[in-house]
Amino acid sequence: MAASGFAASGPAVPGAAAAPARPASDAVAAVRLVTGFAGFGAGSVNLAIASSFFAAAAGPAQPLGLFGAAAALWGTALLAGAIVFLAKEPAAGGRRVRYALGGAAAVHVAAIAFAAPRTSGLNLTQLSALLLTLMIIASLGWLGRTEARREGGPRAGSGTAGSVRPGRLLAAAFAGAVLVAGIATPGLAASTAGQYAVPHGEHGNLAPAGHHQR
């Protein structure tokens, strides 16, 4: 009994010291969700930019078709990357990914600053893509710094699912979805695809123009 009491009250062994608690598991999970949502939004907006370039390239401005192909490839890569990011634990997103996102942000800035008259209507769409890209960069930077602070403790994926409170995660998912939608929707509406979309309330209305349905 004395030995067991001494073991319980004696000085702690350095190697057996309790590992520091992981910082803000709820915040990490929430930021991961918002990052994934921003990836989906940025991918969709870039696909809308591609459709606008393809529509503008129908005339003599053939180089716009190359810009459209590049935007389509980048948008597809963002959508695929968002899926991989949300599915992989620990989070994927190294330095090369941030460099690629930074280059994309610079391209969006250049497109806004030096837009040709034929594509100047895309400035709002480019701005939406820029804001979503910057959101991804900032989120990945925060996740990277949080991961670096965890290096002395448990792995990022250990026990994460059990320590995240579903209520807070659901609230964060809702807030993140609203935020991303608020940025992406104006950009999508300003693109060629958005301009040709059927307005709400007109789906299934087969009545000829000027006639009222009874």
C-alpha positions as CSV (number, residue, x, y, z in Angstrom):
1,M,0.0,0.0,0.0
2,A,2.8,2.4,0.9
3,A,4.5,1.7,-2.4
4,S,1.4,2.2,-4.3
5,G,0.7,5.5,-2.4
6,F,4.2,6.7,-3.1
7,A,3.8,5.9,-6.8
8,A,0.6,7.9,-6.9
9,S,1.9,10.9,-5.0
10,G,5.6,10.9,-6.0
11,P,7.2,13.1,-8.6
12,A,6.1,12.6,-12.1
13,V,8.5,10.8,-14.5
14,P,9.5,13.1,-17.4
15,G,8.7,10.5,-20.0
16,A,5.3,9.8,-18.5
17,A,4.2,13.4,-18.3
18,A,0.8,14.1,-19.6
19,A,0.9,15.3,-23.2
20,P,-0.5,18.8,-23.7
21,A,-4.1,19.0,-24.7
22,R,-4.7,19.5,-28.3
23,P,-5.7,23.2,-29.0
24,A,-9.3,23.8,-30.0
25,S,-10.4,20.6,-31.7
26,D,-13.8,22.3,-32.4
27,A,-12.0,25.2,-34.1
28,V,-9.8,22.9,-36.2
29,A,-12.8,20.9,-37.4
30,A,-14.8,24.1,-38.2
31,V,-11.9,25.6,-40.1
32,R,-11.4,22.4,-42.1
33,L,-15.1,22.5,-43.1
34,V,-15.0,26.1,-44.1
35,T,-11.8,25.5,-46.1
36,G,-13.5,22.6,-48.0
37,F,-16.6,24.7,-48.7
38,A,-14.4,27.5,-50.0
39,G,-12.7,25.0,-52.2
40,F,-16.0,23.9,-53.7
41,G,-17.0,27.6,-54.1
42,A,-13.8,28.6,-55.8
43,G,-13.9,25.6,-58.1
44,S,-17.5,26.4,-59.2
45,V,-16.6,30.1,-59.8
46,N,-13.6,29.2,-61.9
47,L,-15.8,26.9,-64.0
48,A,-18.1,29.8,-64.5
49,I,-15.2,31.9,-65.6
50,A,-14.2,29.2,-68.0
51,S,-17.7,29.2,-69.5
52,S,-17.6,32.9,-70.0
53,F,-14.2,32.7,-71.7
54,F,-15.5,30.0,-74.0
55,A,-18.5,32.1,-74.9
56,A,-16.4,35.1,-75.6
57,A,-14.0,33.0,-77.7
58,A,-16.8,32.1,-80.1
59,G,-15.7,35.1,-82.2
60,P,-12.3,36.2,-83.4
61,A,-10.7,36.3,-79.9
62,Q,-9.4,32.7,-79.9
63,P,-6.8,33.2,-77.1
64,L,-9.7,33.5,-74.7
65,G,-10.4,29.8,-75.4
66,L,-7.0,29.0,-73.9
67,F,-7.8,31.1,-70.8
68,G,-11.1,29.2,-70.6
69,A,-9.4,25.8,-70.7
70,A,-6.9,26.9,-68.0
71,A,-9.8,28.2,-65.8
72,A,-11.7,24.9,-66.4
73,L,-8.7,22.8,-65.4
74,W,-8.0,24.9,-62.3
75,G,-11.7,24.8,-61.3
76,T,-11.8,21.0,-61.7
77,A,-8.5,20.7,-59.6
78,L,-10.0,22.8,-56.9
79,L,-13.2,20.7,-56.7
80,A,-11.1,17.5,-56.6
81,G,-8.7,19.0,-54.1
82,A,-11.6,20.0,-51.8
83,I,-12.9,16.4,-51.8
84,V,-9.4,15.0,-51.0
85,F,-8.9,17.7,-48.3
86,L,-12.1,16.9,-46.5
87,A,-11.6,13.1,-46.8
88,K,-8.0,12.9,-45.7
89,E,-6.9,13.0,-42.0
90,P,-4.6,14.7,-41.1
91,A,-5.4,17.6,-43.5
92,A,-3.7,17.8,-46.8
93,G,-2.3,21.1,-48.0
94,G,1.4,21.6,-48.0
95,R,3.6,24.5,-49.1
96,R,3.2,23.7,-52.8
97,V,-0.6,23.9,-52.5
98,R,-0.3,27.3,-50.9
99,Y,2.1,28.4,-53.7
100,A,-0.4,27.3,-56.3
101,L,-3.2,29.1,-54.6
102,G,-1.1,32.2,-54.3
103,G,-0.3,32.1,-58.0
104,A,-4.0,31.7,-58.8
105,A,-4.8,34.7,-56.5
106,A,-2.2,36.8,-58.5
107,V,-3.9,35.7,-61.8
108,H,-7.3,36.9,-60.5
109,V,-5.8,40.2,-59.4
110,A,-4.2,40.7,-62.9
111,A,-7.5,39.7,-64.6
112,I,-9.3,42.4,-62.7
113,A,-6.7,45.0,-63.2
114,F,-6.0,44.4,-66.9
115,A,-9.4,43.0,-68.1
116,A,-10.1,43.5,-71.8
117,P,-13.4,45.3,-72.6
118,R,-14.8,42.0,-73.8
119,T,-14.2,40.3,-70.4
120,S,-14.5,43.3,-68.1
121,G,-18.0,42.0,-67.1
122,L,-16.2,39.1,-65.3
123,N,-14.6,41.4,-62.8
124,L,-17.2,40.5,-60.1
125,T,-16.7,36.8,-60.9
126,Q,-12.9,37.2,-60.7
127,L,-13.3,39.1,-57.4
128,S,-15.4,36.2,-55.9
129,A,-12.8,33.7,-57.0
130,L,-10.1,35.9,-55.5
131,L,-11.8,36.2,-52.1
132,L,-12.5,32.5,-51.9
133,T,-8.9,31.7,-52.9
134,L,-7.6,34.0,-50.2
135,M,-10.0,32.4,-47.7
136,I,-8.5,29.0,-48.5
137,I,-4.9,30.3,-48.2
138,A,-5.7,31.9,-44.8
139,S,-7.4,28.8,-43.5
140,L,-4.6,26.5,-44.6
141,G,-2.1,28.8,-43.0
142,W,-4.0,28.7,-39.7
143,L,-4.3,24.9,-39.9
144,G,-0.6,24.6,-40.6
145,R,0.4,26.7,-37.6
146,T,-2.0,24.7,-35.4
147,E,-0.5,21.5,-36.6
148,A,3.0,22.8,-35.9
149,R,2.0,23.5,-32.3
150,R,0.8,20.0,-31.9
151,E,4.0,18.3,-32.9
152,G,5.0,17.6,-29.3
153,G,1.6,16.1,-28.4
154,P,-0.8,13.5,-29.9
155,R,-1.2,13.2,-33.7
156,A,-3.8,15.5,-35.2
157,G,-6.0,12.7,-36.2
158,S,-6.0,10.9,-32.8
159,G,-9.3,11.3,-31.0
160,T,-10.4,14.2,-33.1
161,A,-13.8,12.7,-33.9
162,G,-14.6,12.0,-30.2
163,S,-13.6,15.4,-29.0
164,V,-15.5,17.6,-31.4
165,R,-18.9,18.7,-30.2
166,P,-21.5,18.0,-33.0
167,G,-23.6,21.0,-32.1
168,R,-20.7,23.5,-32.6
169,L,-19.6,21.7,-35.7
170,L,-23.1,21.9,-37.2
171,A,-23.3,25.6,-36.4
172,A,-19.8,26.2,-38.0
173,A,-20.9,24.2,-41.1
174,F,-24.0,26.4,-41.5
175,A,-22.1,29.6,-41.0
176,G,-19.3,28.5,-43.3
177,A,-21.8,27.5,-46.0
178,V,-23.6,30.8,-45.8
179,L,-20.4,32.8,-45.9
180,V,-19.1,30.9,-49.0
181,A,-22.4,31.1,-50.7
182,G,-22.6,34.8,-50.1
183,I,-19.2,35.3,-51.8
184,A,-19.7,32.8,-54.6
185,T,-23.3,33.5,-55.7
186,P,-22.7,37.1,-57.0
187,G,-19.8,35.8,-58.9
188,L,-21.7,33.0,-60.5
189,A,-24.6,35.3,-61.3
190,A,-22.2,37.8,-63.1
191,S,-20.8,35.0,-65.4
192,T,-22.2,34.0,-68.7
193,A,-23.7,30.9,-67.2
194,G,-25.4,33.0,-64.5
195,Q,-26.8,35.4,-67.1
196,Y,-28.4,32.7,-69.1
197,A,-29.8,30.9,-66.1
198,V,-33.6,30.6,-65.8
199,P,-34.9,33.1,-63.2
200,H,-36.5,31.7,-60.1
201,G,-40.2,31.2,-60.5
202,E,-40.2,30.6,-64.2
203,H,-39.4,26.9,-64.1
204,G,-42.2,24.9,-65.7
205,N,-44.0,28.0,-66.9
206,L,-45.0,27.0,-70.4
207,A,-47.6,29.7,-70.9
208,P,-46.8,31.9,-74.0
209,A,-45.6,35.4,-73.3
210,G,-48.4,37.9,-72.5
211,H,-50.9,35.2,-71.4
212,H,-51.7,34.6,-67.8
213,Q,-52.2,31.1,-66.4
214,R,-55.4,30.6,-64.5
